[in-house]
Amino acid sequence: MDDMAEQLTERLAVDLDDGFTELVRVHATAVRAFLFRVTGSAAEADDLGQDTFLRAYTALRGYSPARRRALRPRAWLMTIAANVWRNHVRAGVRRPVSATTVEDACQAWPDDRPGPEERAYHAEDRGRLVSALTELPENPRVAVVLRHVVGLSYGEIAEAQGCPVGTVKAQVSRGIGSLRQLLEAEDPPTREVLS
């Protein structure tokens, strides 16, 4: 565990409310990014993010200070976020990707390259990528997003998914392969998005 994570877990152990405020500050962006990529909807990501942190706070209230110190906050939160999303999908509340969602995707993944034409081209590719992500089956989608959007290690993803590291690597590989197929079938120039 790095120093920042240790400081965070110590704050959680000493003062839950103060520590939780810091937990949200440090990890809210990653949780939202994960939820946005798996749902394809900014509004759903926001709602599910609130539910994720509500569940996290409720769980932390029941943990002893020693257990709070032992947490790996990022992997733990991603586990909760993935479960919140799975419950949401199982409840049948999922909505199809809309035009607004694609616009939100372009804003959530800013492009630092100059020129409006180039920016428009890349924004369109990102929108296609977000749409293609929503077409992947649950396990590869979660694994790809946790690895390539959130930046978790294979070990952290295995912990969050409750499966072996080899399974996670296979899910990420299959997910990337499926994304390539989906994007190539739609439009050959989008291959660069996954390079």
C-alpha angles and dihedrals in degrees: 000000000000125000094259092053091047091051090049095050090046090053089049090051095048102038116009097194095048091042092048091052088055091045090056092045093051100040108026094093094052092046091050092046090052093047093045092053095048096043101034089218128100092203093051091045090054093048094045091045091057090049090049093054093043090054091045092053092046091051093046091053088062094047123094117238089254091055091048089053091052095054123116093213101197096048091041093053092046089052090054092045092050091049092047089051093047091051089049092052092046090051088061095236093126117126127202120258111273134200089257089057092056090050090050089050090056091053094044092055103044118199115221095196117113128244129057095240092052091044091051091049093051093043089055090051091050090051090052090049092052090048091048091050090058089057094058120098115261102261099046091042093053092044094049093047094046091049104038104025104030094030100226119162119247088254092054091048090049089052092048093046095040094232139106121284090243090058091051092050090051092048092050092047093048091045093052090046091051091048090052091051093048093048095043091050090052100044129343095218091065091072088093090066091072097040 
